Every structure is written in C-alpha cells, then in structure tokens.
Amino acid sequence: MNKQYQTIDEYIKSFPGDIQARLKQLRALIRRVAPEAQEKISYQMPTFYLNGNLVHFAAYPKHIGFYPTPSGIEAFQKELSKYKSSKGAVQFPLDAPLPLKLIERIVKFRVKESSRK
C-alpha cells in the first residue's frame, strides 16, 4: 500500500479482477445514490466528497472496508452488527456478496446528513 494513488480508477486497477469488480460495483452504487458528490482520493482511499467526506472505501486481503463516518455506522448499528465494525468503519468479507441495499441506505443517510451542512 505504498503507492500514491491519484484517481479512483488508478486505485481500482491496482487490484485483481475479482476485487476490481466489487470496487466498481460499490463505486457505481455510490455514484448513483450521490450523483452530486465529487470523487477523489483521500487517505489513499477512494472517497466521495459532498460538503465534506461522504464515504470512503478500500480493499484489503480479506474484506472491503467501508467508511461512512461514525454517524453512518451508528445509524445502522443493528443492520451492521453481523459485520466487524468500529466507530467509523465496517468490514464486508470477500467471501460474501456486498450488502448493496444496506450500503445504498447508508449512503442515502449520509447524503441527507451532508446536505444539512
């Protein structure tokens, strides 16, 4: 993880095909739900920015990390309870499909929250 990424495309292309597919799926979902958000790299992770950081995501050897800020984790604590999580992050294991409907709800929540800023 020493590479300094400049774009989300560059980040995604650095992973094997199966991981790229998941990252592209996640990116497309976020773009669809938050079309006004700007894409950038922040903390060397793909980031969507809308009046501040909206969400980040990243690939790891055994999971996809999703970072919807502490408020995003807290608001969906019950639904996220089956995943390993912390104050501002959740880990979606690579051996299971991404919970796209849940991620969509979290991103919608964050867009609504962000628009109040």
N, C-alpha and C positions, 0 to 999 in steps of 0.2 A: 504494500500500500504506500510505497514511497513516491509513486508517480503523482505529478501535479496535474490534475485534470483541468481543462479549460471549458469544456462543454459536457452536457449530459450525454450527447451522442458518443463522445470520446470515452466517457466513463463506461457506458453500456458495452461498447465494442471491446473493452478490455477483459470481458468475462467469456466463459464458454457458452456455446449456443443455447443450452437449456436454461442457463441463468439469464442470458440476454432476453430470452422470450418472456420470462417472468418480469424482468425490469421494464421491458417495453409494454407489457400488459398493465403494470402499475402506473407507468408514466401516462399511457393513453387514458386510463380511468381518471387520473388527477386532472389532465388537460380538459377532459370532457366536463367534469364537475366544476372546475375552476378555470374557465377559459380566459379570464382576465389576469390570472396570475402569471408572473414572469418566471421563466426558467433561469436558473443559474447554478453554479457550483458554490457551495458554502461548506466549510469544514471538510472539504474534499468529498462531499456527497451531493448527489442531485437534490436540488432544493426548488421548491415553488414559493415565490415571494408575492405577497399581497398585503400591503400595509404592514409589512414585517414578514418574518418567516412563517409561512403557512404550514408546510410539511417538508420533511427530508425523508429520503430512503437510501438504503445502501445494501450491497450484497456481501455476504460473509460465507465461509465454507459450509455452514450447516443451516443458515437461515437468511431471510431478508429482514433487515431492520427497518422499521417504520417509525418515524419520529413526528408525531402530531402535536408536540408540546405537552406539558403536564396537564393542561386543561382538557386536551383531546383524550388523553389516557383516562383521566378521572371521570369524564362524562360517559365513557363506555366501559367502565371498570368491570361491570358484570359480564358483558359480552367478551371482554378480553381476558377474563380470568383463566381460560384454558391455555393461554399462551404465556410464555415467560415475558415478564414486563418489568419496567422500572418507572420512576417518576415521569419520564417524558418519552419512553420508548417501548416498543413491543417487538418481539421476535416471531416471525412467521416461518416455521420449519420448511426446509426444502423438500421434505418427503410428503408434503400435503399441499393441496391446492391453496392458492391465496384466497382469503375470505373476502372476495370482491365486494359483495353487498355491504359488509361491515365497513370495509375501507371507504366505500362510497359515502356511507352515512357519517363517518368520522370527518372526511374531507368537507362535506356539506356543512357540518357543525363548525369546522374551523373557518370556512368562508364566511359564514354568518357572524361568527365571533370577530373575525378580522374586519368585516365591513362596519363594525361598531366603533372602530378606532378613529 
